[in-house]
């Protein structure tokens, strides 16, 4: 073989090796392709993608661009075909996401950001009726209450024969707690009733035919309606804040309470929530700091008896400009080793995930104060689920990155929540969470 031929062979060999190494390097580059978003419903979506190498993947997603609060793992571990199901989503909400993949050689790749919007909530299920109670029976009246798992209107039919429920009453607001007051009944008489609850999508459920018997008494000889307890009666009570006040009313019979209030005149009104009760808790909100307010209470029972309290007054507290004085201070900050999520641990031994670096900094927290812990240690702390802002009395439940306002103090108690579980966060963080439907 001549020297020239040897040179040509060497050049060809080097070219082949370079080409082979180039192809091998290219083959080792991890790629994400064929991203598809399928089967989008009102509360879920499927994310599908492929990789050119066997890998594992995760989808990170959230409500804002480049801010991913949640994640879902690929159902196919170490595969080239991947699918992740995103669940517990909110209806008619836009979600942004990226896919993170890693192969067995720890090569990693992140997809471009994409997004999708969930469908409108399609409710095909009828309301579920529960907790039917005959709350009160007299000689001529009765109060029946029940609950539904979603807001509904009602038609209530009743009569003295189960086959002839000729009389009826209707409710005209969608609600989850339902109350019907029956009057002008006959003493010592058995009455039968049945009701139908219908939701906004016209799905309906009916109760069985139930009954009660009025007592043998003359309601005309009933005792006088009275207000047994009323507060606030002075400015130094703990229920008075800079922008709110809690009015407490107790009566000797089941009543509805109406609070009339204002600055120097009774130009505002708020009515207690159902059902009729002997103990009322009513929040007055959006008050002005360091301001004198007058108020009075009007209560009315099922008989139409009505009494009015004498005028009372209170003065709201002075507003403190530094709202941070009202934030709940955590006892420590923790994070699981090798993970980015930071949690605040509060005095009730519950943890709260701080959702972004901006929120973290807004509290004045320092990164060096974070204590790394094992995953098992983090699991010891239950999650904070009740939050509020120092600027408002509204209490929210926190779930899947959204806050849901609780309708009233009575609803709060009915749901079994505890006041000591409420954590006061900064106004900025409370505002950060999107607001969901009211909890009734």
C-alpha positions in Angstrom: 0.0 0.0 0.0 1.5 3.3 -1.0 1.9 6.3 1.3 -0.8 8.2 -0.5 -3.2 5.3 -0.2 -2.5 5.1 3.5 -3.3 8.8 4.0 -6.6 8.4 2.2 -7.5 5.4 4.3 -6.6 7.2 7.5 -8.7 10.3 6.5 -11.7 8.0 5.8 -11.2 6.2 9.1 -11.0 9.4 11.1 -14.1 10.8 9.2 -16.0 7.6 10.0 -15.0 7.8 13.7 -16.0 11.5 14.0 -19.3 10.8 12.3 -20.0 7.8 14.5 -19.1 9.8 17.7 -21.3 12.7 16.5 -24.2 10.4 15.9 -23.6 8.7 19.3 -23.5 12.1 21.0 -26.7 13.1 19.3 -28.4 9.8 20.3 -27.5 10.5 23.9 -29.3 13.9 23.9 -32.6 13.5 25.7 -35.5 15.0 23.8 -39.2 15.6 24.6 -41.6 15.5 21.6 -45.3 15.0 20.7 -46.7 16.9 23.7 -50.5 16.5 23.8 -53.2 17.6 26.2 -56.2 15.3 26.0 -59.5 14.5 27.8 -59.8 17.9 29.4 -62.8 18.0 31.8 -64.0 20.5 34.4 -61.6 19.0 37.0 -58.9 16.9 35.2 -56.7 16.7 32.1 -54.2 14.1 30.7 -50.8 15.2 29.5 -49.1 12.9 27.0 -45.6 13.1 25.6 -42.7 11.0 24.2 -39.0 10.9 24.7 -36.3 9.6 22.4 -34.8 7.7 25.3 -36.1 5.7 28.2 -36.8 8.2 31.0 -39.0 9.2 33.8 -41.0 12.4 33.9 -43.0 14.9 35.9 -45.5 17.6 35.0 -45.3 20.8 37.0 -48.3 23.2 36.7 -49.9 26.2 38.2 -52.2 29.2 37.7 -49.6 31.6 36.5 -46.8 31.5 33.9 -43.5 30.1 35.3 -45.1 29.7 38.7 -45.9 26.0 39.3 -47.6 25.2 42.6 -48.4 21.5 41.8 -47.0 18.5 40.1 -48.0 15.1 38.8 -45.7 12.1 38.0 -45.7 10.2 34.8 -47.7 7.0 35.1 -45.1 5.1 33.0 -41.8 5.1 34.9 -38.7 4.6 32.7 -40.4 4.6 29.4 -40.4 6.5 26.1 -44.2 7.0 26.2 -45.5 9.1 29.1 -48.9 10.1 30.5 -49.6 12.2 33.6 -53.2 12.8 34.9 -53.8 16.2 36.5 -56.8 15.9 38.9 -58.7 18.1 41.4 -58.5 21.0 39.0 -60.9 24.0 39.1 -63.5 24.5 36.4 -63.0 27.2 33.7 -59.4 27.8 34.9 -56.3 28.2 32.8 -53.3 26.2 33.9 -49.7 26.6 32.7 -47.3 23.7 32.7 -43.8 22.3 31.8 -42.6 18.7 31.5 -39.4 17.7 33.3 -37.7 14.4 32.1 -34.6 12.6 33.3 -33.0 9.4 31.9 -31.0 6.7 33.6 -27.7 8.7 33.0 -29.2 11.7 34.8 -29.5 13.7 31.5 -32.3 16.2 32.1 -34.5 18.3 29.8 -37.4 20.7 30.4 -40.1 21.4 27.8 -41.3 24.8 26.7 -44.2 26.1 28.7 -47.7 25.3 27.4 -51.2 25.8 28.8 -54.8 24.6 28.7 -58.2 25.7 30.2 -60.5 23.3 32.0 -64.1 23.0 30.9 -67.2 24.5 32.6 -68.5 22.4 35.4 -71.1 20.0 34.1 -73.3 18.8 37.0 -75.3 15.8 36.2 -75.7 14.7 39.8 -78.8 15.5 41.8 -78.4 17.2 45.2 -77.8 14.8 48.1 -80.3 15.5 50.9 -79.1 14.9 54.5 -79.7 15.9 58.1 -83.4 16.3 58.0 -84.6 17.7 61.3 -87.9 18.8 62.8 -86.4 21.7 64.7 -89.4 22.9 66.5 -93.1 21.9 67.0 -95.8 23.8 68.8 -99.6 23.5 68.7 -99.8 25.6 65.5 -96.2 25.8 64.1 -93.3 23.6 63.0 -89.8 24.3 61.6 -88.2 21.7 59.3 -84.6 22.0 58.2 -82.3 19.9 56.0 -79.0 20.2 54.1 -77.9 19.5 50.5 -74.3 19.0 49.3 -74.8 21.8 46.7 -76.9 24.9 46.5 -80.6 24.2 45.6 -84.1 25.6 45.6 -87.0 23.7 47.2 -90.7 22.9 46.9 -92.1 21.7 50.2 -95.5 20.0 50.2 -97.5 19.0 53.3 -101.0 18.0 54.5 -102.9 15.8 56.9 -102.9 12.7 54.6 -99.8 11.2 53.0 -101.8 10.8 49.8 -102.9 14.5 49.7 -100.1 16.9 50.2 -102.1 19.8 48.8 -100.4 22.7 50.6 -96.9 23.8 49.6 -94.2 26.4 50.2 -91.2 27.3 48.1 -87.7 28.7 48.7 -86.3 31.1 46.1 -82.6 31.2 46.8 -80.0 28.5 46.0 -78.6 27.4 49.3 -77.2 24.3 51.0 -79.0 24.8 54.4 -82.7 24.8 54.0 -85.5 25.9 56.4 -89.2 25.8 56.1 -91.5 27.4 58.7 -95.1 26.2 58.9 -97.8 28.2 60.6 -101.5 28.1 61.2 -101.4 24.3 61.9 -104.0 22.6 64.0 -103.1 21.4 67.5 -102.7 17.7 68.2 -102.7 16.8 64.5 -100.4 14.5 62.5 -99.0 16.2 59.4 -97.2 14.6 56.5 -94.6 16.3 54.3 -92.3 15.7 51.3 -89.9 18.1 49.6 -87.9 18.3 46.4 -84.6 20.2 46.1 -83.4 21.2 42.7 -79.9 22.6 41.7 -78.9 25.2 39.1 -78.7 22.5 36.4 -82.3 21.3 37.2 -81.1 18.1 38.8 -83.5 17.3 41.6 -83.9 14.9 44.6 -86.9 14.3 46.8 -87.2 13.2 50.4 -89.4 10.4 51.4 -92.8 11.2 53.0 -92.2 12.1 56.6 -94.5 13.2 59.4 -94.8 15.0 62.7 -97.6 15.7 65.1 -98.3 19.1 66.6 -98.7 19.2 70.4 -101.9 19.7 72.3 -101.4 23.3 73.4 -102.8 26.8 72.9 -100.0 28.9 71.3 -102.0 32.0 72.2 -100.9 31.5 75.8 -97.1 31.4 75.0 -94.6 33.3 77.0 -93.3 36.7 76.0 -90.5 36.8 73.5 -87.3 38.1 75.1 -83.7 39.1 74.3 -81.7 37.4 77.1 -78.2 38.6 76.0 -76.8 41.2 73.7 -73.2 42.4 73.0 -71.1 44.4 72.5 -72.1 46.8 75.2 -68.8 48.6 75.7 -65.7 49.6 73.6 -63.2 47.4 75.3 -64.7 44.0 74.3 -62.4 41.6 72.3 -65.1 41.2 69.6 -64.5 44.8 68.4 -61.7 45.2 65.9 -60.5 48.2 63.8 -62.7 47.3 60.9 -65.2 44.8 62.2 -67.3 43.8 65.2 -69.1 40.6 66.3 -72.6 41.0 67.5 -74.0 38.3 69.8 -77.7 37.8 70.4 -79.5 35.3 72.6 -83.3 34.9 72.8 -85.7 32.7 74.7 -87.2 31.2 71.5 -86.0 30.4 68.0 -85.8 33.6 66.1 -84.4 35.4 63.1 -82.2 38.4 64.1 -81.8 41.6 62.1 -79.0 44.1 63.0 -79.6 47.8 62.1 -76.4 49.9 62.4 -74.4 52.8 61.1 -72.6 56.0 62.0 -75.0 58.0 64.1 -78.0 56.5 62.2 -79.4 53.0 61.4 -78.8 53.1 57.6 -77.3 49.6 57.2 -78.9 46.1 57.8 -77.7 42.5 58.1 -79.9 39.5 58.8 -78.8 36.3 60.6 -78.4 33.2 58.5 -80.8 30.2 58.6 -82.0 28.4 60.6 -83.9 30.2 63.3 -81.9 29.9 66.5 -81.7 31.1 70.1 -78.0 32.1 69.7 -76.9 34.4 66.9 -73.4 35.4 65.8 -73.4 38.2 63.3 -70.2 39.9 61.9 -70.3 43.6 60.9 -67.6 44.1 58.4 -66.0 47.0 56.4 -66.2 49.4 59.4 -64.0 52.5 59.7 -61.2 52.5 62.3 -61.6 54.6 65.5 -65.3 55.3 64.6 -68.4 55.4 66.8 -71.2 53.1 65.6 -74.8 52.8 66.8 -76.8 49.6 66.5 -80.0 47.8 67.5 -81.4 44.3 67.1 -84.8 43.2 65.9 -85.7 39.6 66.5 -88.8 37.8 65.2 -90.1 34.3 65.9 -92.2 31.8 63.9 -95.4 33.3 65.4 -94.6 36.8 64.0 -93.8 38.1 67.5 -91.2 40.8 67.1 -89.2 42.9 69.6 -86.5 45.5 69.3 -83.6 46.2 71.6 -82.8 49.7 72.8 -80.1 51.5 70.8 -76.5 50.6 71.8 -73.1 51.9 70.6 -69.5 50.9 70.3 -66.3 52.4 68.9 -63.9 50.5 66.6 -60.3 50.1 67.5 -57.6 52.4 66.0 -56.0 51.1 62.9 -52.3 50.1 63.4 -50.4 51.0 60.2 -48.0 48.1 60.5 -50.2 45.2 59.5 -47.3 42.8 60.1 -48.2 43.1 63.8 -51.3 41.1 63.0 -49.6 38.3 61.0 -49.2 35.0 62.7 -45.5 34.6 63.4 -44.2 31.0 62.7 -42.2 29.3 65.3 -39.8 27.9 62.7 -39.2 27.5 58.9 -38.4 24.0 57.5 -37.8 22.3 54.2 -37.3 18.7 53.2 -33.6 18.1 52.3 -33.0 18.4 48.5 -36.4 19.9 47.8 -37.3 23.5 47.2 -40.6 23.8 49.1 -40.4 25.9 52.3 -43.0 25.5 55.1 -43.8 27.7 58.0 -44.6 25.9 61.3 -47.0 27.7 63.5 -47.8 27.5 67.3 -50.7 25.1 66.7 -48.1 22.7 65.2 -49.4 22.9 61.7 -47.4 23.6 58.6 -48.1 26.0 55.8 -46.4 25.9 52.4 -45.0 29.4 51.4 -46.1 29.5 47.7 -43.3 31.7 46.2 -40.0 33.4 46.9 -41.7 36.8 46.7 -44.2 35.9 49.4 -41.3 34.5 51.5 -39.4 37.8 51.2 -42.5 39.9 51.9 -42.6 38.5 55.4 -39.0 39.4 56.0 -38.0 35.8 56.4 -34.3 34.9 55.9 -33.2 31.9 53.8 -30.5 31.0 56.4 -33.2 30.5 59.0 -34.7 27.5 57.2 -34.1 24.2 58.9 -33.5 21.2 56.6 -35.5 18.1 57.8 -36.2 14.6 56.7 -39.4 13.8 54.9 -40.7 11.8 57.8 -40.3 14.9 60.1 -42.3 17.1 57.7 -45.1 14.6 57.7 -45.6 15.0 61.4 -47.2 18.4 60.9 -50.8 18.6 59.6 -51.5 21.1 56.9 -53.0 24.6 57.6 -56.5 24.7 56.1 -58.0 27.8 57.6 -56.6 31.3 56.8 -57.6 34.9 57.0 -56.2 38.4 56.3 -55.6 40.9 59.1 -57.6 43.4 57.1 -60.9 41.4 56.9 -62.9 39.1 59.1 -63.6 36.6 56.3 -62.2 33.1 57.0 -61.2 30.9 54.1 -60.5 27.2 53.7 -57.3 26.6 51.7 -57.4 23.7 49.3 -55.3 22.9 46.2 -53.9 26.4 46.0 -57.3 28.1 46.1 -59.2 29.8 49.0 -62.9 29.3 49.6 -64.7 31.9 51.8 -66.9 30.6 54.6 -70.4 32.2 54.6 -70.9 33.0 58.3 -69.8 32.1 61.8 -72.8 29.7 62.0 -71.6 27.9 58.9 -68.1 27.8 60.4 -69.4 26.1 63.5 -71.8 23.7 61.6 -68.9 22.5 59.5 -67.0 21.5 62.6 -64.1 24.0 62.1 -62.2 25.3 65.1 -61.4 29.0 65.7 -57.9 28.1 67.1 -57.0 26.5 63.7 -57.2 29.8 61.8 -53.8 31.3 60.8 -53.6 35.0 59.9 -51.5 35.5 56.8 -50.3 38.7 55.2 -52.9 40.5 52.9 -50.5 39.9 50.0 -50.4 36.1 50.5 -54.2 35.9 51.0 -54.6 37.8 47.8 -52.2 35.5 46.0 -54.7 32.5 46.2 -57.5 32.5 43.6 -61.0 32.7 45.2 -63.4 29.7 44.8 -67.1 29.3 45.5 -68.6 30.4 48.9 -69.0 27.6 51.5 -72.5 27.6 52.8 
